[in-house]
Amino acid sequence: MAKRIRFERGQELQERACMVAAICIQPHVRKRIIPRQLLPLPWDNKKSEIRNNAPQLTAEEMKERFEKLAQKAK
């Protein structure tokens, strides 16, 4: 548990440093730059892989899910 917390804190620190670097460099470049372009971090790829592996729903399935959620909200 403590190892996980330390890892997450380290992640936050690296993401914050990346954001600060992007903010500092932005005035000196012509095109807009985002932190991920400047300094890609190892866990960014894992997040995109998870998103890519998610099942794609058809329009009918999305409509059914929306209707179920709308009924629960009532």
C-alpha positions as CSV (number, residue, x, y, z in Angstrom):
1,M,0.0,0.0,0.0
2,A,2.7,2.4,0.9
3,K,4.6,1.5,-2.2
4,R,1.6,2.4,-4.3
5,I,1.2,5.7,-2.6
6,R,4.8,6.6,-3.2
7,F,4.5,5.6,-6.9
8,E,1.4,7.8,-7.3
9,R,3.2,10.7,-5.6
10,G,6.1,10.3,-7.9
11,Q,3.7,10.2,-10.8
12,E,2.1,13.5,-9.7
13,L,5.5,15.1,-9.3
14,Q,6.6,14.1,-12.7
15,E,3.4,15.2,-14.3
16,R,3.6,18.6,-12.5
17,A,7.2,19.0,-13.7
18,C,6.1,18.3,-17.2
19,M,3.3,20.8,-17.0
20,V,5.7,23.5,-15.6
21,A,8.2,22.8,-18.4
22,A,5.5,23.1,-21.0
23,I,4.3,26.4,-19.5
24,C,7.8,27.8,-19.5
25,I,8.6,26.8,-23.1
26,Q,5.2,27.8,-24.6
27,P,6.1,31.5,-25.1
28,H,9.2,30.6,-27.0
29,V,7.6,28.2,-29.7
30,R,5.3,29.1,-32.5
31,K,3.0,26.1,-32.3
32,R,1.0,25.2,-29.2
33,I,2.7,22.5,-27.2
34,I,1.1,20.2,-24.7
35,P,3.0,18.5,-21.9
36,R,2.6,15.1,-23.4
37,Q,4.3,16.2,-26.6
38,L,7.2,17.7,-24.7
39,L,7.8,14.9,-22.3
40,P,5.8,11.6,-22.9
41,L,5.6,9.6,-19.6
42,P,5.6,5.8,-19.5
43,W,2.1,5.5,-18.0
44,D,0.5,7.7,-20.7
45,N,0.8,4.8,-23.2
46,K,-0.8,2.4,-20.8
47,K,-3.8,4.7,-20.5
48,S,-4.2,4.9,-24.2
49,E,-3.9,1.2,-24.6
50,I,-6.7,0.7,-22.1
51,R,-8.9,3.1,-24.0
52,N,-8.1,1.4,-27.3
53,N,-8.9,-2.1,-25.9
54,A,-12.3,-0.9,-24.7
55,P,-15.2,-2.5,-26.6
56,Q,-16.8,-0.2,-29.2
57,L,-20.6,0.0,-28.7
58,T,-23.0,0.3,-31.6
59,A,-25.5,3.2,-31.8
60,E,-28.3,0.9,-30.6
61,E,-26.2,-0.3,-27.6
62,M,-25.3,3.2,-26.6
63,K,-29.0,4.3,-26.8
64,E,-30.0,1.3,-24.6
65,R,-27.3,2.2,-22.0
66,F,-28.4,5.8,-22.1
67,E,-32.1,4.9,-21.5
68,K,-31.1,2.6,-18.6
69,L,-29.1,5.3,-17.0
70,A,-31.9,7.8,-17.5
71,Q,-34.4,5.5,-15.8
72,K,-32.0,5.0,-12.8
73,A,-31.6,8.8,-12.5
74,K,-35.4,9.3,-12.1
